[in-house]
Amino acid sequence: MFFFVLVSLVVFSITGAMAHETAAEHVLARNGEAQYVIVVDEDATDPEHTAAYELRNHLNAVTGADFSIVSGTSSEAQERPRLFVGGGARFLAAVQDAPALGNDGIRILSDSSDIYFGGDLPRGPLYAVYTFLEDEIGIRWWTPAESYIPRISTLTVAPQDIAYTPPIHMRETLYLNTLDPVFAARSRLNGHLHDIPAFYGGHKRIIGWCHTFFPILPPEQYFEDHPEWYTYTEGRRVDWGQLCLTNEAMREQFIQNAVEWVRGDPEAGIISISQNDGGRRIGRPCQCDACQAVVAEEGSESGLLLRFVNAVAEAIEDEYPGFLVETLAYTYTREAPRITRPRDNVVVRLCSYECDFSRPIADNPANEAFLHDLREWSDISQQLFIWNYVANYANYFIPHPNWEGLAADLRMYKEHGAIGIFEQGDATSTNGDFTAMRAWLMSKLLWDPHQDQEALMREFLRGYYGAADQYLWECIQVIREAIADADVKLAIYMQSTRDWLDVAAVNRITKLFSQAESAVADDAVLAQRVADARAPLDFVWVRRYEELKKAAEAAGLPFYGTHTPVAARDAFIVKMGVLDWVSLGEGRPFANAVPGLRNLYKDHGPVPALLADYPPERYLYRSAMHMDFEQGARTAALVRDEQSCSGYAVRIQPHVTGHAVRYYIDPGMQGHDVENAYIRLRVDARADSGHACNVGIWDLRPGRVPPETKVNIEDLDDDGYTSVWLPREGLSLGRYISVEMLNTPELVNAVYIEGFHVLIN
């Protein structure tokens, strides 16, 4: 079990038992021969043994020597200077007059001959070793597989006197790199998602992690018998949404189930009792009179939630004193309540979901509502947690210039009493917008938010990209200037760079990347790293090729994009396969976006006559000739059709059930301010009326049920194609336009699709 204790950062010098001894420089190795031994106590913990091994292995790699690990009672430990590793009795005796270290605190101390590496158990001694290896020896772990190890056969270090307690007690990032448990331990991360084994110090765990209403009280188990336990909305009880938090019987069953969860893992020390996730409809809270009466009294949905969570927390505390209960202040519960206060064992995790991240949150008037909520929660919560968003979840692989606020926001959160911070990044790829640097940087700042962010960024670029560093730094500055000049909201769901990154900036970045590539052309490793870093720029060119080319021509600027867009598109898809991009965005596998990418730059032929009244910039048109046939030629085919503007149409057979054809949204279709979208179809009908099919924009993500338009025979034009409105689901990669057939040969002979058109504001 762990407890959050508010401890300020401490840096101090020892004035007690060892203060009279003047420590000299320590020669750890001379000409490749170890001068010291590494000592661990006989009763050392597993993480202390790991710390000793990590110290030995890295010192061996640096010096070429062979450092030994011995017990404190061995003859070697009596005859040679020692590197003591561990926070046990020997360490406590040596630093007996030092102030107590707080959560994960470290202590590194020299006397006349020896050096002590200790700290708060279980992780402190390990973190002390990692701090020493980085700050004193110069080792860098850039990624799980890439590091810098200096080569120094004669290694001398200065006297050591360091004490530090990280001000943020639970430090967590969500990047693919930091999900590696060893890299996470070396980065001094300790959050729930890092899954660090016990011998590397373990990590803080939250039972259920988050969004636990339904996992604790699953509707598939309880809804049939107790629909009154669940959300009331749209005039009925539903098995989606949230819980009816004023229902006493539901609360009793929920508490019983939650306590059982705690009994199954009492060492975790914290459980999440938090609302379900979901969109505005799916995640809707209960609208019954009893629940809404509490909301009215509290002035916020969070008051209703907090009354419920407090009740659960009280029941858990009765059996497990000190056990913590975490909940979310998220979307509809973000605003603090008027009356109810969190119990002492309740942790409130405030989410910055709606913020503008183009500047530090505190410096941005657009974030005043969030800042108000932060202040309110800080005033009433003893243990405030922050869920912060540091990526673009709609598209991980376009530039996301939130650099200005990364360190500043962490410092602001700490000033408001945050004891834990979760930085949600991109956990599905290492090849997004400088993702490797972001993972490394966020880990450094979580350990010490007062570090110089700009200096850390320059250090990573120099260490990871070598001679290309200056050009990549300038790329980042161009992107930062572009978002500042555009004065647009940098949200966490951005489909495109169209609103803030113009052709002049893209040209500059392209030129800088070319210079970066030239600078490291003779080093295969560095050249590959730069090529990987260029992937988001390539993506911008591929997706915005036609628009950027027109903009360059209109402004009289050079055009640095490819003159063979089809080849560039295909090369990009191949490159992404090599880089193993897992997903394009949150819940959007990259493989699902490939069909849409392949639809780029195809000739869609003549447009329907109805678009003749619009200028070309007011619409997008896509011919059905490029649709994918999901069930083969027996269900659909491209046929000649004199009524179609191109002379061709896709014909779907009447016996089909489901989606026989799909047009995957291509990059040129998204990012626009869409007024309306339509599919052009006609029905060869056998009846005068009836339900012929459905049309819509469907989603490849499982569980998504978007709205659709019901197509009735009697509503269609008799003499040709009809433009049928597509419900506004958004034109984004990973979605597709389709016709859903109903297996009704008694009503229709066939459905014909001419194409799709989108009107743009």
N, C-alpha and C positions, 0 to 999 in steps of 0.2 A: 504494500500500500504506500502511496506517496501523498504528500501534503504540499500545497502551495504556501510558501511563507514569503512575505514581502521582505526582501533583503536588498539594500542598495549596493551598488558597485563599490568594492573596496580595493584600494591599492595602498599598501602600507609597508613599512620596514620593521623588522624585528628589533625589539629593544630589550628582550629578555635574555634567556640563557645563552644564546649564541652571539649576542651583540658585541661582546668583547673580542671576539675572534675576527681578524681582518682577513677576508677571503682574497686569495690571489687568483690570477688566471688559471684555468684548468686545461691542461694538455691531455685531451682524451685519447689521442692517438699520435704516434710519432713515426713517420716514415712507414706507414702501413702496419704498425704494431700497436695493439690496444694497450693503453696504460691504465685503464680502469676496468673494474668488474661491475656487473650489474647485480644488485642484491635485492631479493624479495624475501619477505618474512615467511617463516615456515607455515603459517596459517593464512597465507595470502589468498584473496578471493580470485575467482576466475578472471574478472576484468583486470585485476592487478597483474596476474600472470600474462595476460594479453598485452598489457602496457609494457611489461618487461621485454616480451618478444618483439613488439613493434619497435622499441628503442634499440634493441640489439640488431635487428635486421636492417634497419635504416642506417645505423651507424656503420655497420659492416659495408653497406652499399656505398656510403659516402667515402670511407677511408680505405677500403680494401682490407681492413683488419678483421680479426675474429674475436669479437667481444663475448665473454662468458657470462652466463646467468648462474648465480650461486646463491645458496642460503646464507643468512646472516651469521650462522655459527661455523661456516666452513673456514678452512685455513686461508684460502684466497681472500675471503672477506676481511680477515684480520691483517693481512700483509700488504694489501694494495689499496689505493684510493678507490672510493666506491660511488656508484650511482644508485642510490636507494630509491626503489619504486614501490609505492604503496601508501595508503592512508592509515595504516595500523598503529600498533603501540610505539614502534620505533619512530615513526613520523610524528606522532602526537607528543612524544617525549622531547623531540628536537625542537618543536615549535610550540611548546606549552604556553608561552606567553602571547601567542598570536590570537587575534580575535577569531571567533568561530566563523568558519566559512559557511555560506548559504548554499542553496540549491545548485549543484554541479560546480561549485567553486573550486579553484585550483590554487596550489601553493608550490612554488619552485624556490628552493633556498640553498645557498652555499654556506659551508664553513671553511676552515682553512684548507681542507683537502677534499671533502665530499660534497655531493649535490643530492638534494632530496626532491623527489617528485611525488607529491601527495595532493589530497583534496577531499572534497565531500564524496562519500561513497554512494553508489558504486562507481560512478563515472569519473570523479574528480582526478584520480591519479592518471587515468588514461588520457584525459583532456590535457593534463599538465605535460605529459610526454609529447602529445601532438603539438601543443603550443611551443614547446622547446624546439622540436624538430623544424617547425615552420619559422618561428621568429628568430631563433638563434643560429640554426644550421642553414636555413634558406631552402628547405624542401618545399615543393608545391605539389599538391594533388589536384590537377586541373579537372580531371574526369575520373571515373572508376578505372579506366584503362590507360590514362595518359598523365604523366607526372614529370617533374623536374627534380633530379637528384644531383646536387653538386658533387664533384670529385675532389676531395681534399685529403691527401695522405697524412698530413700533419694537421690535426684539428685542435684548435685552441678556442676555448669559449671564455667569456667574461664571467666574473662572479654573478651569481643569480640571486635575486631577491624580488620575487613576483608573487603577488596575491591578487586574485581576480574572481569575482562572482558575477556571472552573466545576469544582466538585469531582466532578461526575458527567460522565464523558467521553462516553458514548453516552446521549443523552436522547431518549426515544421515547414517544409516546402514540398510542393508537388511538382517535381520534374523527374523525368526518366532517370537521369543520372543519380539524383539523390534518393531514389528508391533502392539503389544498391546499398546493402546494409553496411559494408565496410567503408565505402565512400561517405555514407551518412555519418558513421561514427567519427571518421577522420575530420569531417566538416563540423563536428560538435552539434549535430542535430539530434533531437531526442523525442520527436513527436510520434503520434499514433501510427501514421502510415509508413514509417521508416522500417519497421519490423526488424530491428537490430537484435541479434541473438544475445543471450545473457552474458556470454563470455566476452562480448564487445561492449558490455555495459548496459545492455537492454535499452528500453525506451518506455516512455509514458504511454499507457494504453487507455482508451476510452471504450467501455463496453457499448457496442452498437454503433460507435463512431458518430453518426448523425442521422436525422430523418427517421426516427425510430417509432413513431406512432403505430404504423401498421405492422412493422416487424414484432412489436410487443403485443399488439392486439389485432392479429390478422383478420381482415373481413371474411376471407374464405372459410375461416373457422367459426366466426361469431355472428356475421351479419344476418344470416338466415333466421336465427333465433332472436337476435337483438338488433334489429335495424335502428332502434332508437339510440344506440350507442354511437352512431356515425353521423356525418354531416347532413344537416337539413338544408336543402337548396332547391331552387326551381320547383317548389311545392311538394317535395318528396325527400325521403331519406335515401342516400346514395352510398354505394360501396367504394367510392373514390372520394377524394377530398381529404378531410381531416376527421377529428373525433368531436362528438358532442361533449364538450368539457364540463358542462354543468350536470351531466347525468351521474348521479351518485353510484348507481350499480356498476356503470362502466368504470368509474374511478376505482371501486373496490377490486374489480377483476384486473384492471391495469396494474394497480399497486402489487397485487399478488404475483402477477407475471413478472413485473420488474424486479421484485425482491428475489424471485427465483433466478433471474439472470445474474444478480449480484452474488447469490450463493454459489453459482457455478464458476465465478471468477473473482473471489473477494480480494485478491492481490492487485487487481487493476487499480482500485482506488477511486474510480470515477465512471459514471454511466451517463449516457446521453438520453435525455427525455425531451425529444424535440419534434417539431412539426414535420409533416411530410413535405417533400419537394414537389415541384410541378408548376405549370403555367398558371395564368390567372384563373382559368376554369378548373383545371385538374386539382390544383392545390387550394381550392376555395375553403375558407373556414365555415363553421356551422352558422346558419342564419336563423336558428330557432329563437323564439322570444326570450327564453331564459338566458341563452348565451349572449344575445345582443343587449339584454338589459345590463349585464355585467360590463360589456364593452362600453356602453353609454356612460356607466358610472365611472369607469376607469379612464375614459377618453382615448382608449387604444385597445386593439386586440391583444396586445402584450399583457395587459392586466388580467384578462381571462386566462391566458396561457400560464402566467406566472402563479396565479392562485392554484392552478392544477399542479404545476411543477413543484411548488412549495409543499403541497400535500404529499406528493410522492417522496420528496426529499425528507420530510419529517418521518415517514414510515421507514425509509431505508436507514435513517440515522438511529432510530430506535434499536435496530438490530446490528448496525455497523457504524458506530460513532466515528465521525471524521470522514466518512465516505462522502465523496462529492457527486453532485448531480449537475450535469451541463445541459443548457438549453440554448435555443437560437433566438436572436433578435434579427429577423430576416424577412425581407419583403413586407408582408402585411403586419408583422409583429415588430418591426424595427423601432417604432416610436415608443419611448418609455411610458409606463403607466402613471396615472395620476395618484393612485393610492397605495397599491401593493408594492412591497419591497422584497427583493430576493432574500431568502434565508441565508444564514452564514455558510451553509454547505452547498449553496447553489452558485454555479458559474454561468454567467451570461456571455454568450458568444455573439458579438455584434458583427454584422456582415456589411461590407462596403459595396454591395452589389450595384447600386444605382449611380455610383460616383462618376465624375469626369476626372480621368487620370492624366490629362495633358499637362497638368501642373501639380505641385504638391497640394494635397487635399485642403490643407489649412489656408492656402493662398488663393483659393479659387472660389469666387462668389457662387458659382454654380453648385457648390457642395454645402451651402449653408444649412440646408435641412439635415443632412447627415451629421454635420458638425454639431448642430443643436442636439441631435439624438445621442451623439457620443458624449457630450457634456452631461446630459441628463442621466445616462446610464452610469457614467463615471461617478456621479454624485451619490447614487443609491446602491451601487454594486461593490461589494468587498473584493470580488474576484472577477475582474473583467477579462474576457478573452476576445480576440479579434480574428475574424475570417476576412482576409484581404485578398484582392484579385489582381494578379500581375500578368495576365495574358489576355489574348483576344480569343475567346472560345468559339466564335463563329468561324475563324480561320487562323490557325496557328502559324501559317506560313506567309503572312504578309507582315511588313514592318509594323511594330506596335510601340510607338515612341512615348513610353511612360517613364523614361529614365529620370525625369526631373524629381519625381516624388518617391523613389524607392527608399532612400535613406531617410529623407525628411518625414515621410509618413510613419516609418517605424519609430522615429524619435517622438513624433506627436502622440502616437498610441501609448508609448511608455509614459509620457508626461501625464496621460489621463489614466494611469494606473493599470495598464494592460500587463498581465503576468504570463500570457501565452499568446502567440501569434502564429497563425497558419497562413502561409503565402501560397495561394493556389496558382500554380503555373501550368505548364504543359507537360503532362506525364506520358505522352505517347510518342515523342520523337526527340532526337538530339539535333535536328537540322532545321529548326525554325529560325526565328529572328534572334540570332546570337544566343541560342538556348543554352549552350555550354557555359558561356560567360554568365548568363543570368542565374543559373543554378549555383555556380561557384560564388557569385557576388552576393546573392540573397543569403547564403549560408554564413558568409563573413559578417554581413550586417546584422543578422539575427544574433550572432554571438556578441557583437559589439556594435550597436547602432550609431555610435559616435565616430566611427571611422570615416575617413575621407572617401566618399563614394567615387569621385572622379579619379583619385589616385589608384583605387582598387581596379577600376575599369582599365586604366592605362597599363597597370601591372599585368592583368590577364592578357590583354591584347599583345603586349610585348612578349610575354612568356609563351603564349600559345600559338601566335601567328608569326613570330619572328620579325623579319624586316618588312612585313606587310602591315605592321601595327599602325603606323601613322596614317596610312591611306584608309584603313578600316575605321580608325578614330574619326577621321574627317567625314566618312560616310555617315556615321552616327550623328555628327554635328549637323550635317545637311538635313537629316530626317528630323532632328529636334527643332531646327529652325523652321522647317516646313509646317509642322503641326502648330508651332507658336504663331506663325504668320497667318495661317488659315483661320485660327480662332474658332475651331470646331470642337465639339465634345468628343473626347476620346473615351468611348464606352467599351465595355468588355465583350460586346457582340458587334463587330464591325465587319461587313461583308467585303469591303473594297477600300482601296486607298484613294479612290476617285475624288473625294471631297477635300483632300488636303495635300496630296502629293502630285504636283503638276509635272509636265514633261521636262521643264528646265531642271527640276530637282532630280528626276529620274535619269536624265542625261548625265548630270554631275556624278551621281552615284555610280552609274555605269562606267564612266571614265576612271573613277577612283578604284573600282574593283579591277579594272584592266591593269592599272598601275600596281595594285596589290599582287595580282597574279604574276606580273613580270618580276616583282621584287623577290619572289620565292620560287621562281621557276626551276632553279637548280636543286631544290630540296623537295623530294617527292612527298614527304610527310606534311610539310607546311603547305605545299601546293594543294594537296587534297583537302586540308582544313579550310583553306581559302575558298576552294571550289564548293565545298559544302556550305560555307557561310553565304555564298552567292545565291543559293537556291531561292530565297524569298524574292530577290531582285529578278531572277529568271521568271518567277511566277507572276510578278507584276507585268513584265513584258508580254508574257504569253496571254494573260487574261485581258490586258488593256491595249493590245497591239494596234487595232484599228483606230481607237479613240486617240491614243498618243500620237500616232502618225498624223492624223488630221490636225491635232493641236500644234504639232511642230510645224506643219505646213502653214497654218494660219498665223503663227507667231514669227515665221521666218527663222526658225531655229533648226539646227542640225537634228537629224534623227539617228540615234545610236542603237535603235532596235534592229533586230534581224530583218533582212529583206526576203527571207524564206520562212514565213510564219508557220507553215505546215511542218516543215522540218524541225523548227524550234519547238513546236508543240510536241512532236513525237520524241524528240531528244529529252525534253523535260519529263515526260511520262517514264521513259527508260531510266533517267537519272533518279527519279523518285523510287522506282523499284529497287535500284541498287542501294539507295540510302535507307530502304525499308521504312518509309513513312507509314506509320501505323494508322494515323487518322488525320484528316484535314482539319477537323475541329472537334468540339466536344460531341461525342456520340456519332461522328461522321467518318466512317472508315474511308481512307483515301481511295481504296479500290472502287468504292461506290461512285466516286467523282470522275473516274477515268472515262466512262462513256460520255459524260458531258464535255470533257476536255476534247475528246475525239470528234465531237460535233463542231468544234471551232473551225472557222475558215472554210466551210463548205459552201458551195454555190446553192443557194436556196431558190433560185429561179425567180420568175415574175411574182409580184405581189398582187393580192386581190384588188379589184377595182375600188372597193370601198376605202382603201388607204390612199387613193390618189389625192384626196382633199387635204392630206396631212403632209407637212414637210418631213423629209427623211429622219430628222433628229427627234421627231415626236413619236416614232414607233419602232418596234423591233418585229421582224417577221422571220419565222422559221418554217420551212416546208416540211411536210410529213414524209417526204422522200427519205429522210435520214432517221426515221424511227427504227428502233430495235424490235424485232419480232421475237417475243419471249417464248412462244410455243411453236415456232416453226411455220413453214409455208402452208401447212394444212389448216391453219386458223386465220392467217392474214397474208396479204401479198400486195406488192406495188403493181398497180394496174393503170392502163390508159383510161382517162376520164375526161371527156370533152367539156364537162361542166367545171372542171378545176382550172384555175388560172394558169397553172403550169402544164396542163394536159395530163397530169398524173395524180393519183391519189392512192392512199392505203385503204384497201378493202378488207374488212373484218367479217368473218363468217358468223352466221347467227347462232350456231350451236355452242359458241365459246362461253365459258364461265370464267370471270375474272379478267385480268389484264393481259390481253394478247399482244399489245404493242405498248411501247414506252418511248417518250422523248426525254432524255436526261438533260436537265437544265445545264446549259453551257456557261462558261464564265462571262461571256459577253452579255448575257441576259440578266445578271444579278448586279446589285449595287445601284440600280436606277430607282428614282422615285416613281414607282409604278402607279398609274391612275387605275387601269383595269387590264385584265388579261382575258383572252378569249381563245377558244378552239373553234376551228371552222370545220363543220361536219354536215353531212346529209344522210338521211336514212331512206333506203329503198324499202318501203313499208308494205306489209300485206294487210294492214288494218288501218282504219282511220284515226285511231287513238290507242293510247297505251304507253306503258313505261318501256322505252327502247333501250336505255343504257344510262350510265352515270359518267360524268366527267369531273376531273379535279387535278390538283397538284398533290401527288402523294409523296410520302417520305420513306426513305430506305431504313430508317431507324426502327427497330422492333417496338411494338406497342403504340406507335403513333397512329391515330385515327383522325386525319384531317377532314374538314368539311368537303362535301361534294355537291355538284349540281345534278339534279334529276332531269333527264332529257325525256320529254314526252313527245310522241309523234305529232299530236295536234298542235304543238307550239312551234313547229318548224316551218320554214318557208316551203312552199310547194314546188317552186321552180328552180331550186339550186341549193347552194350552201348557206347555212345559218351560222352566225357568230354566237356561240353559246358562252356565257360568262363563266369564268373559272373562279371559284372562291379564293379570296386573297390569303394564301398560305405563305407567300413569300417566295421569290425566285432565288434560290440558293443551291449551290452545288450539293449533290446528294439527294435532291428531290427530282421528280419526274412528272411530266404531263402524260396523262393516259386516259383511255376510255375503258370503263369497267363494263364488260358484257354480262348479260343475265341469263344466257341460254334460253332465248325466247324465239325459236324459229317460227312459231305460230304468229308472231307479230311482225317480224322483219325478215327480209331476204339478205340484207347486208347493211353495214354501217361504213360510210366512206369518210376519210379524214383528208382534208386539203392542206391544213397547216395550222399555225398558231400565230396570233399577233398580240402584242403588248403595247398599250398606249402609255406614253411617258409624260409626266408633268413637266 
